[in-house]
Each structure stands twice: as structure tokens, then as C-alpha cells.
Amino acid sequence: MPKNKLRIRFPELFEYQKKALYDPRPFKVLDWGAQSGKTRFSLYTQAAFVLSSGVTAGENLWVTRDGKFARDEFRLAGALLPKEFIRESNRSDLFYRLTNGQSWWFYSGLEPDAFRGRKWTSVVFNEASYCRPEGWTEVVAPRLRGWALFNFTPKGLRNWSYTELWQRAAQESARWFRSTVTSFENPTNPRENLEEARRHMPDAAYRQEILAEFVSDFGQFFSPAPRCWQGAFEPFEPKARYAAGLDWAKIRDFSALAIRRIDVFPHRLVYVERLPHMNYTEQVPIIANRLKAYGNPPCFADSSEATANELLQNVRVNVEEFAFTGPSKQHICDAQRIEFEQAAISMPATESKIRGLVEQGLLPVGTKIRPMTEEQAVAAAILEDEIASFEPYLQGGKLKLGARGQNHDDVIIAVMLSGEAARTGGGSGLPFMSVAGKTGATIMR
């Protein structure tokens, strides 16, 4: 064999990988679920290309989700390149120059200007849904002289991986190959682990991450199982255990208190109240009395009103502060979403809600409507409205979670905080589990 020739040997490939590798079309879009091997497959594909290309100089581009991933994948690529074929390795600028005239560059997909200006022989966008779309549309595509491969796990119907790549591959199938692979199709992923993940992930997240489905980013965030609506307001039981959540009023919101019983499964939301607008000094005794009436359970309170929380603590209310950050809010929202989908909590419902679920065949005919006072009926209606109007929305170009339009989310936030108090402070010991690790929560003592 001539000195500068190399036979590339891939590791054992799965059938879906072989199909993608050997398809002759120059543009490939791989919508593959988590742990399906998309990053390593893409590295092997581009490594084989840069090693087997001739001595004519060529520039090859690897684009990934951020700088850390670029550095990690630069090191992984180095392990695939025989040392005798590497003329130069630059750990600062992340590139290899090979003896056959090829160069292989690694960049963050968040900074497309950094790889602007070159003519590229091949390009891989790894985890493309996290990369900025102009890296492809404005920087690479106009100057590409060879092939392109895009891999990703879906991030919604508004992400460019769907609007620009997936749809284009469908419209231009003569030159674009596309492939959908679920995490189940990788035989090295234990099936029982993937099935277990269904219990601990929101349905939309599971469908995207594991089943590789494109799921709408927008619309109602919570979808409680019909069984959730068979709860009732309940008085204090001395032998029971409870956890509470308190959301302090913002500019246009109300303060809200939610109390759940946690020594049963599913948990029971037994008390909900939205306080009228008033000074915090007036709200403190009302809230303190409500909590003490239920045995002074652990209560997580929004940390934005530190003075009010301190006033509650001064009267010996068992309050801990919960700091809302982007990750911590996402965490409690996801945990609540799972709890609703798994019917791991029961809630009071209005008569119209029960009647509608029965008419739709989602609850058995004859399901009893729990008696409640006029005040309780108002609280139940508020809870229903807030669950229905809670959704993702865009603000300042960022995706956020909350009430749409002029609606409120104070009660549902209080419910979420009571759930976090149960998982973190209440210690119910019951089989409902939170998002793995609880890394999103910031608890301030």
C-alpha cells in the first residue's frame, strides 16, 4: 500500500448508520434521539473523508453547540487521526493540518463570524439545533464546495433544524437525505432505562429527546391527566403531613398560597387561596394563620419579597425562600408537568370541569362532583384557568414560561412551590420523583 494511502475502518455500524453513511446525496439531515451515536458517527464520517481525500488542499469544518463542545470534539477527532498523518495540531485555534493537504477546523456554532470567509470542502453541524442558523445560511452555504451533514435532536417546530433543514430535505429529496432514529434503535441503550425515562420526563421532552419527534414549542404547557381533577378541598387532619407554596404578588399579580397533603399518593391539593391586593404587612398574619391551621408545614416562598418572608419567619412560620432563576423555574415547571401527566396529584375541580370530562369520556359516567363553598368554587376556577393559560412565550427574543396575555400564574406557581417543598423540604418518601438531580433549584436559607 502506498505510504500516503490509508484504508478507513469504521467501528461496527448499526443499520441506520450504514443507511446514512452510504447514501450518495451530498446533504444529510439526521434527526436522531439522545444516545443514538450521532456525534461519533459524524466524527467518523468526516475523519474518513479528510484522511482519504487526495493531496489537493481542502478545508473541512466541524461546527458544534459551543466552545466547550468544540474543544472536547477536537480531542475526540485527534484520537481518530493516525499521528503520522498529522502535520500540525493546534489546541488553541482547534485545527489539524494533515499530510495529504487537508485541514480540519472546529468551531462553536454560537459564533458563526469566526468561520466566515473560507471555502469549505465539507461541513458537519453537530447538535445543529443549538447552533445559530446563519452559520449555515449566511456563512457556509454560499461558499461550500462539497458536502454537508447536520445532526440534532429536535428542539421544536420553530427551531431552524426543522424550518430550514428538515423541511428543505423533504422538498429537495434529490440532493437532501433525511433520517429519523429513536433512542430505542441503538441496541446498546438498555430498553428498560428508556422506558423508565418516560416516568420522569415531561411528555413533550420525552417525545423529542427519546422518540426524536418535532413537538410544538407553543401552546398549553400543562396537560393534567383526567384523574387529577377528582380531588377536593379538605380540612386539616392532625395525623397527616403537608407541604405548602407561597407566591408573592408582583406588579399585576396576586399573592397565592397552596397546601398539599403529602403522606398519600397521589398527593392531594387540599387548599388554594389567592389574596386580594394589600400591603405585605396585612398579608403576613393571614398567611401565617392559614399555614398554622394546617400544622405549620414546610413552605417554599418566592424569595423576591425577603422582608415579607422574614416577617413570616419571625412569627415562627416554617418558610424557606426559593430563588427564581431561569434554570430553577424550568425545573419546577418540568416537575409539575410530570406530576400532572402521571396523575401524581389530585385537585379540586369545578362542576363544569367534571361535567366536561365525563361528556368527553375521560372520566366515568356518574363521577361525583365534590361539594364546595362559593369561595372554594372560585378558587377551583382560578386554578383551572391558570393551568390552561400557562404556556411558553417569547419575550425579548427569549423563550419563557408563564401566563399568556393578561392572565395570571400566581396560583399555579404556588402549587409548583408546594411540590418542591414536598420533594425537598417535606420528605414525603412517596414514589413520585422530581426531575433527576434537582439541579435547577436554588434554595436560600
C-alpha positions as CSV (number, residue, x, y, z in Angstrom):
1,M,0.0,0.0,0.0
2,P,1.5,3.4,-0.9
3,K,2.8,5.5,2.0
4,N,0.1,8.2,1.9
5,K,-2.9,5.9,1.4
6,L,-5.0,4.7,4.3
7,R,-7.9,2.3,4.4
8,I,-10.5,3.7,6.8
9,R,-12.1,1.1,9.1
10,F,-15.3,2.3,10.8
11,P,-16.4,0.6,14.0
12,E,-19.3,-1.7,13.8
13,L,-22.2,0.3,12.3
14,F,-25.9,-0.1,13.1
15,E,-28.2,-0.4,10.1
16,Y,-29.5,3.2,10.4
17,Q,-25.9,4.5,10.4
18,K,-25.0,2.4,7.4
19,K,-28.0,3.8,5.5
20,A,-26.9,7.4,6.3
21,L,-23.2,6.7,5.5
22,Y,-23.7,5.1,2.1
23,D,-26.4,7.4,0.8
24,P,-24.8,9.3,-2.1
25,R,-26.7,12.6,-1.6
26,P,-24.4,15.5,-0.6
27,F,-26.7,16.9,2.1
28,K,-27.7,14.8,5.0
29,V,-30.1,15.7,7.9
30,L,-30.1,13.3,10.8
31,D,-32.9,13.7,13.3
32,W,-31.7,11.2,15.9
33,G,-32.7,10.8,19.5
34,A,-30.5,11.0,22.6
35,Q,-27.7,8.4,22.8
36,S,-28.2,7.3,19.2
37,G,-24.5,7.8,18.4
38,K,-24.9,10.9,16.1
39,T,-21.8,12.8,17.3
40,R,-19.4,9.9,17.0
41,F,-21.0,8.8,13.7
42,S,-20.5,12.3,12.3
43,L,-16.9,12.4,13.6
44,Y,-16.1,9.1,11.9
45,T,-17.7,10.2,8.7
46,Q,-15.7,13.5,8.5
47,A,-12.5,11.8,9.7
48,A,-12.7,9.2,7.0
49,F,-13.2,12.0,4.4
50,V,-10.3,14.2,5.5
51,L,-8.0,11.1,5.7
52,S,-9.0,9.6,2.3
53,S,-9.0,12.9,0.3
54,G,-6.2,13.5,-2.1
55,V,-3.3,15.8,-1.8
56,T,-5.2,18.8,-3.1
57,A,-5.6,21.2,-0.2
58,G,-9.1,21.2,1.3
59,E,-10.7,23.0,4.3
60,N,-13.1,20.9,6.4
61,L,-15.4,22.4,9.1
62,W,-16.8,21.0,12.3
63,V,-19.4,23.2,14.0
64,T,-20.9,22.3,17.3
65,R,-23.1,23.8,20.1
66,D,-20.5,25.8,22.0
67,G,-16.8,26.3,22.7
68,K,-16.5,23.6,25.3
69,F,-18.0,21.0,23.0
70,A,-15.7,22.2,20.2
71,R,-12.7,21.6,22.4
72,D,-14.0,18.2,23.5
73,E,-14.7,17.1,20.0
74,F,-11.4,18.4,18.7
75,R,-9.7,15.9,21.2
76,L,-12.0,13.1,20.1
77,A,-11.2,13.7,16.5
78,G,-7.5,13.6,17.3
79,A,-7.9,10.1,18.6
80,L,-9.2,9.1,15.1
81,L,-6.3,10.5,13.2
82,P,-3.1,8.4,12.9
83,K,-0.2,10.5,14.2
84,E,1.9,10.0,11.0
85,F,-0.9,11.8,9.1
86,I,-1.0,14.9,11.3
87,R,1.4,17.7,10.1
88,E,0.2,20.2,12.6
89,S,-2.2,20.1,15.7
90,N,-3.2,23.5,17.2
91,R,-5.0,23.2,20.5
92,S,-5.6,27.0,20.8
93,D,-7.3,27.5,17.4
94,L,-8.6,24.0,17.2
95,F,-7.4,22.7,13.9
96,Y,-5.4,19.8,12.4
97,R,-3.4,20.0,9.2
98,L,-2.8,16.7,7.6
99,T,0.0,15.4,5.3
100,N,-2.5,14.9,2.4
101,G,-3.2,18.7,2.3
102,Q,-6.5,18.6,4.2
103,S,-7.3,20.8,7.2
104,W,-10.0,20.1,9.8
105,W,-11.3,23.1,11.8
106,F,-13.5,23.0,15.0
107,Y,-15.8,26.0,15.9
108,S,-18.6,26.9,18.2
109,G,-21.9,27.2,16.5
110,L,-22.7,30.3,18.6
111,E,-20.0,32.4,16.8
112,P,-20.5,32.0,13.1
113,D,-18.4,35.0,12.2
114,A,-15.4,33.1,13.4
115,F,-15.6,30.7,10.5
116,R,-16.6,33.2,7.9
117,G,-14.6,33.8,4.7
118,R,-13.3,30.3,3.8
119,K,-14.3,27.9,1.0
120,W,-15.3,24.6,2.7
121,T,-14.9,21.2,1.2
122,S,-17.1,19.5,3.9
123,V,-19.0,20.7,6.9
124,V,-20.7,19.0,9.9
125,F,-23.1,20.8,12.1
126,N,-23.1,18.7,15.3
127,E,-26.2,19.3,17.5
128,A,-27.4,21.7,14.9
129,S,-30.5,22.8,16.8
130,Y,-28.2,24.6,19.3
131,C,-26.2,26.4,16.6
132,R,-27.1,29.8,15.1
133,P,-28.8,29.2,11.7
134,E,-26.8,32.0,10.0
135,G,-23.7,29.9,10.4
136,W,-25.2,27.7,7.7
137,T,-27.4,30.0,5.7
138,E,-25.1,33.1,5.5
139,V,-21.6,31.8,6.2
140,V,-21.1,28.2,5.0
141,A,-23.8,27.5,2.4
142,P,-22.7,30.2,-0.1
143,R,-19.1,29.0,-0.1
144,L,-19.5,25.2,0.3
145,R,-17.7,23.2,-2.4
146,G,-18.6,19.7,-1.2
147,W,-21.0,18.0,1.2
148,A,-22.8,18.9,4.5
149,L,-24.1,16.8,7.3
150,F,-26.4,18.1,10.1
151,N,-27.3,16.1,13.2
152,F,-29.6,17.1,16.0
153,T,-32.2,16.0,18.5
154,P,-35.4,18.1,17.8
155,K,-35.9,21.4,19.7
156,G,-39.4,22.3,18.5
157,L,-41.1,23.2,15.3
158,R,-39.8,26.8,15.3
159,N,-36.1,25.8,15.5
160,W,-34.1,26.2,12.3
161,S,-33.3,22.5,12.3
162,Y,-37.0,21.9,11.4
163,T,-37.8,25.0,9.4
164,E,-34.6,25.3,7.4
165,L,-33.2,21.8,7.3
166,W,-35.9,19.2,7.9
167,Q,-38.4,20.8,5.6
168,R,-35.9,21.6,2.9
169,A,-34.7,18.0,2.9
170,A,-38.3,17.0,2.3
171,Q,-38.7,19.5,-0.6
172,E,-35.4,18.7,-2.3
173,S,-35.1,15.0,-1.8
174,A,-33.0,14.5,-4.9
175,R,-30.0,16.2,-3.1
176,W,-31.0,16.0,0.5
177,F,-31.2,12.8,2.6
178,R,-33.1,12.8,5.9
179,S,-33.3,10.2,8.7
180,T,-35.3,9.9,11.9
181,V,-34.0,7.5,14.5
182,T,-35.3,7.0,18.0
183,S,-33.1,6.2,21.0
184,F,-34.6,2.7,21.1
185,E,-33.0,1.9,17.7
186,N,-29.5,1.9,19.3
187,P,-29.2,-1.6,20.7
188,T,-26.6,-0.6,23.3
189,N,-29.2,1.6,25.0
190,P,-31.0,-0.5,27.7
191,R,-34.6,-0.5,26.8
192,E,-35.7,-0.6,30.4
193,N,-33.8,2.7,31.0
194,L,-35.5,4.4,28.2
195,E,-38.9,3.2,29.4
196,E,-38.1,4.4,32.9
197,A,-37.2,7.8,31.5
198,R,-40.8,8.1,30.4
199,R,-41.9,8.3,34.0
200,H,-39.5,11.1,34.9
201,M,-39.7,13.4,31.8
202,P,-42.4,15.7,30.6
203,D,-44.2,14.0,27.6
204,A,-43.1,16.7,25.1
205,A,-39.4,16.3,26.3
206,Y,-39.6,12.5,26.1
207,R,-41.1,12.6,22.6
208,Q,-38.3,15.0,21.4
209,E,-35.3,13.6,23.3
210,I,-36.1,9.8,23.0
211,L,-38.6,9.5,20.1
212,A,-37.0,12.2,18.0
213,E,-40.3,13.9,17.3
214,F,-40.8,17.5,16.4
215,V,-43.1,18.9,19.1
216,S,-44.7,22.3,19.1
217,D,-42.9,24.9,21.2
218,F,-46.0,26.8,22.0
219,G,-49.5,26.0,23.4
220,Q,-50.7,24.9,26.8
221,F,-47.7,23.7,28.9
222,F,-49.6,21.6,31.4
223,S,-51.9,18.7,30.5
224,P,-53.2,17.2,33.7
225,A,-54.4,13.6,33.4
226,P,-58.2,13.5,33.9
227,R,-57.8,11.7,37.2
228,C,-56.1,14.8,38.6
229,W,-59.4,16.6,38.7
230,Q,-61.0,14.2,41.2
231,G,-59.7,15.9,44.3
232,A,-61.4,18.1,46.9
233,F,-60.7,20.9,49.4
234,E,-60.0,19.2,52.7
235,P,-59.7,20.4,56.3
236,F,-56.6,19.7,58.4
237,E,-56.0,16.2,59.6
238,P,-53.8,16.0,62.7
239,K,-52.0,12.8,61.6
240,A,-51.5,13.9,58.0
241,R,-48.4,15.7,56.6
242,Y,-48.5,18.7,54.4
243,A,-46.3,21.0,52.3
244,A,-47.0,24.5,51.0
245,G,-46.0,27.0,48.4
246,L,-46.3,30.8,48.5
247,D,-46.0,33.1,45.6
248,W,-45.8,36.8,46.5
249,A,-47.6,39.4,44.3
250,K,-45.8,41.1,41.5
251,I,-46.9,44.4,39.9
252,R,-50.2,43.0,38.5
253,D,-50.4,39.6,40.3
254,F,-52.0,38.4,43.5
255,S,-50.2,36.6,46.3
256,A,-51.2,33.0,46.3
257,L,-51.0,30.1,48.8
258,A,-51.3,26.4,48.0
259,I,-51.2,23.5,50.5
260,R,-50.9,19.8,49.6
261,R,-51.2,16.7,51.6
262,I,-48.0,14.6,51.1
263,D,-48.5,11.4,53.2
264,V,-50.7,9.9,50.5
265,F,-50.2,9.1,46.9
266,P,-51.2,10.8,44.8
267,H,-50.6,14.0,46.7
268,R,-53.8,16.0,47.4
269,L,-54.1,19.7,46.8
270,V,-56.3,20.5,49.8
271,Y,-56.2,24.3,50.0
272,V,-55.7,27.1,47.5
273,E,-56.2,30.8,48.1
274,R,-55.4,34.0,46.1
275,L,-55.2,37.0,48.3
276,P,-56.6,40.4,47.2
277,H,-54.1,43.3,46.7
278,M,-53.0,44.6,50.1
279,N,-49.8,45.6,51.9
280,Y,-47.5,42.7,52.8
281,T,-47.8,43.6,56.5
282,E,-51.5,42.9,56.1
283,Q,-51.0,39.6,54.2
284,V,-48.5,38.1,56.7
285,P,-50.9,37.4,59.5
286,I,-53.5,35.9,57.1
287,I,-50.9,33.6,55.5
288,A,-49.4,32.7,58.9
289,N,-52.8,31.7,60.2
290,R,-53.6,29.6,57.2
291,L,-50.3,27.7,57.4
292,K,-50.6,27.2,61.1
293,A,-54.1,25.9,60.6
294,Y,-52.5,23.1,58.6
295,G,-49.9,22.2,61.2
296,N,-47.3,24.8,60.0
297,P,-45.9,22.6,57.2
298,P,-42.7,23.3,55.3
299,C,-43.5,26.2,52.9
300,F,-41.4,27.3,49.9
301,A,-41.9,31.0,49.3
302,D,-40.8,33.2,46.4
303,S,-37.6,34.9,47.5
304,S,-38.4,38.2,45.8
305,E,-40.1,39.5,49.0
306,A,-37.4,38.8,51.5
307,T,-38.8,41.2,54.1
308,A,-42.3,39.5,54.0
309,N,-40.6,36.1,54.3
310,E,-38.7,37.4,57.3
311,L,-41.9,38.6,58.9
312,L,-43.4,35.1,58.5
313,Q,-40.3,33.5,60.0
314,N,-40.4,36.0,62.9
315,V,-43.9,34.6,63.8
316,R,-42.4,31.0,63.6
317,V,-43.9,30.1,60.2
318,N,-41.8,27.3,58.6
319,V,-40.9,29.2,55.5
320,E,-37.8,28.7,53.2
321,E,-37.0,31.0,50.3
322,F,-37.0,29.8,46.7
323,A,-35.0,31.9,44.3
324,F,-36.4,32.0,40.8
325,T,-33.8,31.8,38.1
326,G,-34.1,30.6,34.5
327,P,-33.0,27.1,35.5
328,S,-34.9,26.9,38.8
329,K,-38.2,28.0,37.2
330,Q,-37.7,25.5,34.3
331,H,-37.0,22.8,37.0
332,I,-40.2,23.3,39.0
333,C,-42.3,23.7,35.8
334,D,-41.0,20.4,34.4
335,A,-41.5,18.7,37.7
336,Q,-45.1,19.9,37.9
337,R,-45.7,18.9,34.3
338,I,-44.6,15.4,35.1
339,E,-46.7,15.2,38.2
340,F,-49.8,16.3,36.2
341,E,-49.2,13.8,33.3
342,Q,-48.7,11.0,35.8
343,A,-51.7,11.9,37.8
344,A,-49.5,12.1,40.9
345,I,-51.6,14.8,42.4
346,S,-55.4,15.3,42.8
347,M,-57.0,18.7,42.7
348,P,-60.5,20.2,43.3
349,A,-62.4,20.9,40.1
350,T,-65.4,23.0,39.2
351,E,-68.7,21.3,38.3
352,S,-68.4,22.4,34.7
353,K,-64.9,20.8,34.5
354,I,-66.1,17.4,35.8
355,R,-69.1,17.5,33.6
356,G,-67.0,18.2,30.5
357,L,-64.5,15.4,31.3
358,V,-67.4,13.0,31.7
359,E,-69.0,14.1,28.4
360,Q,-65.7,13.5,26.6
361,G,-65.5,10.0,28.1
362,L,-62.3,10.9,30.1
363,L,-64.0,10.3,33.4
364,P,-66.6,7.6,34.2
365,V,-70.3,8.4,34.0
366,G,-71.5,9.1,37.5
367,T,-68.3,10.6,38.7
368,K,-69.2,12.6,41.8
369,I,-68.9,16.3,42.0
370,R,-67.4,17.2,45.3
371,P,-69.4,19.8,47.3
372,M,-67.6,23.1,47.9
373,T,-68.4,26.6,49.1
374,E,-68.8,29.5,46.8
375,E,-65.3,30.7,47.8
376,Q,-63.8,27.3,47.1
377,A,-65.6,27.2,43.7
378,V,-63.9,30.5,42.8
379,A,-60.5,29.2,43.9
380,A,-61.0,26.0,41.8
381,A,-62.0,28.0,38.7
382,I,-58.9,30.2,39.1
383,L,-56.7,27.1,39.3
384,E,-58.3,25.7,36.1
385,D,-57.8,29.0,34.3
386,E,-54.2,29.4,35.3
387,I,-53.3,25.8,34.3
388,A,-54.9,26.4,30.9
389,S,-53.2,29.7,30.2
390,F,-49.7,28.8,31.4
391,E,-47.6,28.4,28.3
392,P,-44.2,29.1,26.7
393,Y,-43.9,32.6,25.1
394,L,-41.3,34.8,23.6
395,Q,-40.1,38.0,25.3
396,G,-37.1,39.9,24.1
397,G,-36.2,37.1,21.8
398,K,-36.1,34.6,24.7
399,L,-38.4,31.7,25.4
400,K,-40.1,32.0,28.8
401,L,-42.8,30.2,30.8
402,G,-45.8,31.9,32.3
403,A,-49.3,33.2,31.8
404,R,-50.2,34.5,28.4
405,G,-51.7,37.9,27.8
406,Q,-53.4,39.4,30.9
407,N,-53.8,36.1,32.6
408,H,-52.2,35.3,36.0
409,D,-50.0,32.4,37.1
410,D,-49.7,33.1,40.9
411,V,-51.8,30.1,42.0
412,I,-50.1,27.5,39.7
413,I,-46.7,28.9,40.8
414,A,-47.8,28.4,44.5
415,V,-48.8,24.8,43.6
416,M,-45.3,24.2,42.0
417,L,-43.6,25.6,45.0
418,S,-45.6,23.3,47.3
419,G,-44.4,20.4,45.1
420,E,-40.8,21.5,45.5
421,A,-41.3,21.8,49.3
422,A,-42.7,18.3,49.3
423,R,-39.8,16.9,47.4
424,T,-37.1,18.9,49.1
425,G,-38.4,20.0,52.4
426,G,-41.3,17.8,53.2
427,G,-39.7,14.5,52.6
428,S,-42.8,12.6,51.8
429,G,-40.9,9.4,50.9
430,L,-43.6,8.5,48.3
431,P,-42.9,7.2,44.9
432,F,-43.3,10.4,42.9
433,M,-39.9,11.6,41.8
434,S,-38.7,15.0,40.8
435,V,-36.5,15.9,37.8
436,A,-33.3,13.9,38.3
437,G,-30.8,15.7,40.5
438,K,-33.0,18.8,41.2
439,T,-30.1,20.8,39.9
440,G,-32.3,23.7,38.8
441,A,-33.5,24.7,42.3
442,T,-31.7,27.4,44.3
443,I,-32.7,27.3,47.9
444,M,-31.7,30.2,50.1
445,R,-31.6,29.8,53.8
